[in-house]
Amino acid sequence: MDERELRSMIEEVRTGRVSRRHFVQAMIGLGLTAPLAAQMLASAGVAQAQSKGMAYKPTKRGGGGALKTL
């Protein structure tokens, strides 16, 4: 796969014709790692998964947070 084919595949991910998962699987098939494939998409401006915005706040006692044991 040359640079032109790689750029066209990234463009297909950007437009939604190819899923991010399919792109990563194709890059793994070529011998690249998943983080490297994700970095290629990120540098091309393809959206990443959303990070957690607000932390969960339980409404009652014992409804979340760190587990504390004796």
DSSP file (Angstrom, degrees, kcal/mol; ACC not computed):
  #  RESIDUE AA STRUCTURE BP1 BP2  ACC     N-H-->O    O-->H-N    N-H-->O    O-->H-N    TCO  KAPPA ALPHA  PHI   PSI    X-CA   Y-CA   Z-CA
    1    1 A M              0   0    0      0, 0.0     2,-0.1     0, 0.0     0, 0.0   0.000 360.0 360.0 360.0 127.4    0.0    0.0    0.0
    2    2 A D     >  -     0   0    0      1,-0.1     4,-2.2     4,-0.0     5,-0.2  -0.405 360.0 -93.4 -98.3 179.1    1.5    3.3   -1.0
    3    3 A E  H  > S+     0   0    0      1,-0.2     4,-2.8     2,-0.2     5,-0.2   0.865 121.9  55.5 -62.2 -38.7    0.8    6.8    0.4
    4    4 A R  H  > S+     0   0    0      1,-0.2     4,-2.0     2,-0.2    -1,-0.2   0.917 110.2  45.3 -62.3 -43.8   -1.8    7.6   -2.1
    5    5 A E  H  > S+     0   0    0      2,-0.2     4,-2.0     1,-0.2    -1,-0.2   0.886 113.0  51.2 -66.3 -38.7   -3.9    4.6   -1.2
    6    6 A L  H  X S+     0   0    0     -4,-2.2     4,-2.2     2,-0.2    -2,-0.2   0.919 110.2  48.5 -65.2 -43.8   -3.4    5.2    2.5
    7    7 A R  H  X S+     0   0    0     -4,-2.8     4,-2.1     1,-0.2    -1,-0.2   0.876 111.0  50.9 -64.4 -37.3   -4.6    8.8    2.1
    8    8 A S  H  X S+     0   0    0     -4,-2.0     4,-1.8    -5,-0.2    -1,-0.2   0.879 109.7  50.3 -68.4 -35.7   -7.6    7.8    0.1
    9    9 A M  H  X S+     0   0    0     -4,-2.0     4,-1.8     2,-0.2    -2,-0.2   0.898 109.7  50.4 -68.2 -38.9   -8.5    5.2    2.8
   10   10 A I  H  X S+     0   0    0     -4,-2.2     4,-2.3     1,-0.2    -2,-0.2   0.897 109.3  52.1 -63.4 -39.7   -8.2    7.9    5.5
   11   11 A E  H  X S+     0   0    0     -4,-2.1     4,-2.2     1,-0.2    -1,-0.2   0.869 106.1  53.9 -64.3 -36.3  -10.5   10.1    3.5
   12   12 A E  H  X>S+     0   0    0     -4,-1.8     5,-1.7     2,-0.2     6,-1.4   0.868 108.6  49.0 -65.7 -35.8  -13.0    7.3    3.3
   13   13 A V  H  <5S+     0   0    0     -4,-1.8     3,-0.5     4,-0.2    -2,-0.2   0.918 110.1  52.1 -66.2 -42.4  -13.0    7.0    7.1
   14   14 A R  H  <5S+     0   0    0     -4,-2.3    -2,-0.2     1,-0.2    -1,-0.2   0.888 112.7  43.9 -61.4 -40.3  -13.5   10.8    7.3
   15   15 A T  H  <5S-     0   0    0     -4,-2.2    -1,-0.2    -5,-0.1    -2,-0.2   0.601 115.7-114.3 -83.5 -10.8  -16.5   10.7    5.0
   16   16 A G  T  <5S+     0   0    0     -4,-0.9    -3,-0.2    -3,-0.5    -4,-0.1   0.519  84.8 116.3  94.1   4.9  -18.0    7.7    6.7
   17   17 A R  S   <S+     0   0    0     -5,-1.7     2,-0.4    -6,-0.2    -4,-0.2   0.780  82.4  35.9 -75.9 -25.5  -17.7    5.2    3.8
   18   18 A V  S    S-     0   0    0     -6,-1.4    -2,-0.3    -9,-0.1    -1,-0.2  -0.986  88.8-124.1-126.6 137.6  -15.3    3.1    5.9
   19   19 A S     >  -     0   0    0     -2,-0.4     4,-2.0     1,-0.1     5,-0.1  -0.397  19.3-120.2 -78.2 157.5  -15.5    2.6    9.6
   20   20 A R  H  > S+     0   0    0      1,-0.2     4,-2.6     2,-0.2     5,-0.2   0.884 115.1  55.9 -61.0 -38.6  -12.7    3.4   12.0
   21   21 A R  H  > S+     0   0    0      1,-0.2     4,-2.6     2,-0.2    -1,-0.2   0.920 106.6  48.5 -61.8 -44.8  -12.7   -0.3   13.1
   22   22 A H  H  > S+     0   0    0      1,-0.2     4,-2.3     2,-0.2    -1,-0.2   0.898 111.4  51.1 -63.0 -40.2  -12.2   -1.5    9.5
   23   23 A F  H  X S+     0   0    0     -4,-2.0     4,-2.2     2,-0.2    -2,-0.2   0.937 111.1  46.9 -62.2 -47.0   -9.4    0.9    9.0
   24   24 A V  H  X S+     0   0    0     -4,-2.6     4,-2.4     1,-0.2    -2,-0.2   0.908 111.9  50.9 -63.7 -41.7   -7.6   -0.2   12.1
   25   25 A Q  H  X S+     0   0    0     -4,-2.6     4,-2.0     1,-0.2    -1,-0.2   0.893 109.9  50.5 -63.0 -38.8   -8.1   -3.8   11.2
   26   26 A A  H  X S+     0   0    0     -4,-2.3     4,-1.0     2,-0.2    -1,-0.2   0.896 110.9  48.6 -65.1 -39.9   -6.6   -3.2    7.7
   27   27 A M  H  <>S+     0   0    0     -4,-2.2     5,-2.5     2,-0.2     3,-0.3   0.876 109.5  52.0 -69.1 -36.8   -3.6   -1.4    9.2
   28   28 A I  H ><5S+     0   0    0     -4,-2.4     3,-1.4     1,-0.2    -1,-0.2   0.890 105.6  56.4 -63.8 -38.2   -3.0   -4.3   11.6
   29   29 A G  H 3<5S+     0   0    0     -4,-2.0    -1,-0.2     1,-0.3    -2,-0.2   0.779 104.8  52.5 -62.6 -26.5   -3.2   -6.6    8.6
   30   30 A L  T 3<5S-     0   0    0     -4,-1.0    -1,-0.3    -3,-0.3    -2,-0.2   0.476 128.7 -98.1 -87.2  -3.4   -0.3   -4.6    7.1
   31   31 A G  T < 5S+     0   0    0     -3,-1.4    -3,-0.2     1,-0.3     2,-0.2   0.527  81.7 127.4 101.5   6.6    1.7   -5.0   10.3
   32   32 A L      < -     0   0    0     -5,-2.5    -1,-0.3    -6,-0.1     2,-0.2  -0.526  59.1-111.5 -89.7 163.7    1.0   -1.7   12.1
   33   33 A T     >  -     0   0    0     -2,-0.2     4,-2.1     1,-0.1     5,-0.2  -0.591  22.9-115.8 -91.3 158.3   -0.2   -1.5   15.6
   34   34 A A  H  > S+     0   0    0      1,-0.2     4,-2.5    -2,-0.2     5,-0.2   0.901 114.8  52.5 -61.0 -43.6   -3.6   -0.2   16.6
   35   35 A P  H  > S+     0   0    0      0, 0.0     4,-2.1     0, 0.0    -1,-0.2   0.880 109.2  50.7 -61.7 -34.7   -2.3    2.8   18.5
   36   36 A L  H  > S+     0   0    0      2,-0.2     4,-2.0     1,-0.2    -2,-0.2   0.906 110.3  48.8 -68.2 -40.0   -0.3    3.8   15.4
   37   37 A A  H  X S+     0   0    0     -4,-2.1     4,-1.9     2,-0.2    -1,-0.2   0.907 111.7  49.6 -64.3 -41.1   -3.3    3.5   13.2
   38   38 A A  H  X S+     0   0    0     -4,-2.5     4,-2.4     1,-0.2    -2,-0.2   0.875 109.2  52.5 -64.9 -36.7   -5.4    5.6   15.6
   39   39 A Q  H  X S+     0   0    0     -4,-2.1     4,-2.5     2,-0.2    -1,-0.2   0.873 106.1  54.0 -66.4 -36.7   -2.6    8.2   15.6
   40   40 A M  H  X S+     0   0    0     -4,-2.0     4,-1.1     2,-0.2    -2,-0.2   0.915 111.0  45.7 -62.5 -42.6   -2.7    8.3   11.8
   41   41 A L  H  <>S+     0   0    0     -4,-1.9     5,-2.5     1,-0.2     4,-0.4   0.904 112.1  51.4 -66.8 -40.4   -6.5    9.0   12.0
   42   42 A A  H ><5S+     0   0    0     -4,-2.4     3,-1.2     1,-0.2    -2,-0.2   0.900 108.2  50.7 -64.4 -40.5   -6.0   11.6   14.7
   43   43 A S  H 3<5S+     0   0    0     -4,-2.5    -1,-0.2     1,-0.3    -2,-0.2   0.754 107.5  55.1 -69.8 -21.8   -3.3   13.5   12.7
   44   44 A A  T 3<5S-     0   0    0     -4,-1.1    -1,-0.3    -3,-0.3    -2,-0.2   0.492 121.1-109.0 -87.1  -3.6   -5.7   13.5    9.7
   45   45 A G  T < 5 +     0   0    0     -3,-1.2     2,-0.3    -4,-0.4    -3,-0.2   0.667  64.1 153.1  87.8  17.2   -8.4   15.2   11.8
   46   46 A V      < -     0   0    0     -5,-2.5    -1,-0.3    -6,-0.1    -2,-0.1  -0.663  53.1 -99.8 -81.1 135.7  -10.8   12.2   12.1
   47   47 A A        -     0   0    0     -2,-0.3     2,-0.2   -33,-0.1    -1,-0.1  -0.175  34.3-143.2 -60.2 142.9  -12.8   12.4   15.3
   48   48 A Q        -     0   0    0      1,-0.1    -1,-0.1    -6,-0.1     3,-0.1  -0.517  34.9 -79.1 -95.0 168.3  -11.8   10.4   18.3
   49   49 A A        -     0   0    0     -2,-0.2     2,-0.2     1,-0.1    -1,-0.1  -0.385  58.5 -98.6 -64.3 148.3  -14.1    8.7   20.7
   50   50 A Q        -     0   0    0      1,-0.1     2,-0.1    -3,-0.1    -1,-0.1  -0.450  35.0-130.8 -72.5 140.6  -15.6   11.1   23.3
   51   51 A S        -     0   0    0     -2,-0.2     2,-0.4     1,-0.1    -1,-0.1  -0.463  37.8 -82.4 -84.3 162.8  -13.9   11.2   26.6
   52   52 A K        -     0   0    0      1,-0.2     3,-0.1    -2,-0.1    -1,-0.1  -0.506  46.5-173.0 -67.7 124.0  -15.9   11.0   29.9
   53   53 A G        +     0   0    0     -2,-0.4     2,-0.4     1,-0.3    -1,-0.2   0.964  62.3  19.1 -82.1 -75.9  -17.2   14.4   30.6
   54   54 A M  S    S-     0   0    0      1,-0.0    -1,-0.3     3,-0.0     2,-0.1  -0.802  79.3-121.6-102.9 140.4  -18.8   14.4   34.0
   55   55 A A        -     0   0    0     -2,-0.4     2,-0.2    -3,-0.1    -1,-0.0  -0.457  38.1 -96.5 -74.6 149.9  -18.2   11.8   36.7
   56   56 A Y        -     0   0    0     -2,-0.1    -1,-0.1     1,-0.0     9,-0.0  -0.493  36.2-162.1 -68.9 131.1  -21.1    9.8   38.0
   57   57 A K        -     0   0    0     -2,-0.2     7,-0.0    -3,-0.1    -1,-0.0  -0.961  16.3-133.6-116.8 113.4  -22.5   11.2   41.2
   58   58 A P        -     0   0    0      0, 0.0     6,-0.1     0, 0.0     4,-0.1  -0.289   1.2-145.4 -65.9 150.1  -24.7    8.8   43.1
   59   59 A T  S    S+     0   0    0      4,-0.1     2,-0.3     2,-0.1     5,-0.0   0.625  80.0  36.1 -91.2 -14.4  -28.0   10.0   44.5
   60   60 A K  S >  S-     0   0    0      1,-0.0     3,-1.6     0, 0.0     4,-0.1  -0.915  99.1 -77.9-135.7 164.9  -27.9    7.9   47.6
   61   61 A R  T 3  S+     0   0    0     -2,-0.3    -2,-0.1     1,-0.3    -1,-0.0  -0.333 115.2  16.8 -62.0 135.1  -25.4    6.7   50.1
   62   62 A G  T 3  S+     0   0    0      2,-0.2    -1,-0.3    -4,-0.1     3,-0.1   0.600  88.4 122.8  81.4  11.3  -23.4    3.7   48.9
   63   63 A G  S <  S-     0   0    0     -3,-1.6     2,-0.3     1,-0.1    -4,-0.1   0.288  77.1 -31.5 -92.9  12.1  -24.3    4.3   45.3
   64   64 A G  S    S+     0   0    0      2,-0.1    -2,-0.2    -6,-0.1     2,-0.2  -0.950  80.2  89.3 162.3-179.4  -20.9    4.6   43.8
   65   65 A G  S    S-     0   0    0     -2,-0.3     2,-0.1    -3,-0.1    -8,-0.0  -0.518  81.6 -11.7  98.2-166.7  -17.3    5.7   44.3
   66   66 A A        -     0   0    0     -2,-0.2     2,-0.5     1,-0.1    -2,-0.1  -0.407  69.0-116.8 -71.3 142.5  -14.3    3.9   45.5
   67   67 A L        -     0   0    0     -2,-0.1     2,-0.5     2,-0.0    -1,-0.1  -0.687  30.4-163.6 -81.1 126.1  -14.8    0.5   47.2
   68   68 A K        -     0   0    0     -2,-0.5     2,-0.3     2,-0.0    -1,-0.0  -0.952   9.6-179.6-116.3 124.9  -13.8    0.6   50.8
   69   69 A T              0   0    0     -2,-0.5    -2,-0.0     1,-0.1     0, 0.0  -0.837 360.0 360.0-120.5 159.4  -13.2   -2.6   52.7
   70   70 A L              0   0    0     -2,-0.3    -1,-0.1     0, 0.0    -2,-0.0   0.437 360.0 360.0 -89.6 360.0  -12.1   -3.4   56.2
